[in-house]
Amino acid sequence: MQIIQLELDDWNFFCPVTGLKVFNDDGQPNAPTFRAGWCHEVPDQPIHLADVLKPLWQSYLEAQLAADDVVDIPAFLRTVELPNWVAFEITTCGMACGPVWSQEWTVLELNSPDEPEEG
């Protein structure tokens, strides 16, 4: 899967296919093209994982845990081959009581919403 790296000041991330915000204000997926998401703080706990990704993710996670290795989301995403599915690695930066950042991975299926979902 292709990974596109973005650095944004906020979470106004819009789907390039539908034009919709990918996430609602409460953080829940909003775009019908959304297929999965991960946060750097809990890399072993994806959100709203599409059914086709579940067995692939489970195999990867079990192998990493058995090898006592770290969970590397980009490494996992590069092993996934689904046509027109793209991962966005989004880093947000800002200032609070010092510099703060967050990194998340959002997978979108970039087919028209009228086209059938793979898997």
N, C-alpha and C positions, 0 to 999 in steps of 0.2 A: 504494500500500500504506500502510496506517495504521502510524504509528510511535508506540509507547508508550515514554515515557522513565521509567526507574527508576534510583534511586540506592540501592545495596545495600552493606552492610558486608562481605559475603562472596559466594561463588559458589553459594550454596544456592538456585538458581533452579529452580523446579518448573513443569512444563507444566500450564497450567490445564485441559487436556482430559483428560490421562491421570493426572495427579498424580505422575508420575515426575520424578526429577531430569533436567533437560535434558542435563546433562553428567555423565559418570562422574568419579571422583576423578582419573583420568589426563587429563582434559580432552577426551576423545572424546565425541561425541554419544551420548546414551542414549535419548532420547525418540523414538518412531516418528514424531512430528509434526515433527521437526527438518528444515528444508529448506536452511539456509545460515547461515554465520557469517562475521563480519569482525572484525578487531582494529585499533584506531587506529594501532598501531605499523607495520602492513604492510597498509594499506587496499587495495592492488592485488592482494592474495593471499587471496581468500576460502577458507574451508574447507568441504569437503563440499557444494559447490554442487549443488542439484537440477538435473536435466537441463533442465527447462523454463526455468530462469534462466540457463543457460550462454550461449546466443546473445544474450540481452538484456545480460548483463554484458559480454560480449566487445565488442559494439557500443558500449556506453557507455565502456568502458576505452579502446578505440581512438580514439574521438572526443576524450576528455580528453587523451590523449597527443599526438594530432595538433594540438590547440589549445594544447599546452604548458600545460595547466590542471591543477589539483589533482584528485585523486580524492576525491569527496565522497559518502560512502556514503549519508547520508540523502537527498541529491538523487537518487541512483540509485533508491533504494527507493521514493521518491514517484512515480517514473515507472512502476513495476510495478503492473499491475492483475490480480491473481489473487484470486478470491473466497475469503474466509476465511483468507487468509494475512496474518499480522501480524508486523511487525518490532518487536523489543524493543531499545531503545537502553539498555544497562545500563552505568552508571558505578559503579565501585567505588572507594572512597577508604580511605586508612589512613595509618599512620605507619611509617616505617622509620628512616632517618637524616634524616628530614624528611618532609613530606607526599608521598605517592605516590598515583597514581590510574591507572585503566585504563578505557578505554571500548571496548565491544564491541557489535556488532549481531547479534542472533540472530533468524532468521526461522523461525516455526512455522506450520504449517497447522492451523488450529483446527477442523477437522472431526473427527468421531469417528474413531478409528483404523480402524473397520470400513468407513468410507466410502472410495470410491476417491479416489486422489490426482489433483488437476488436472494436466493436461499429460501 
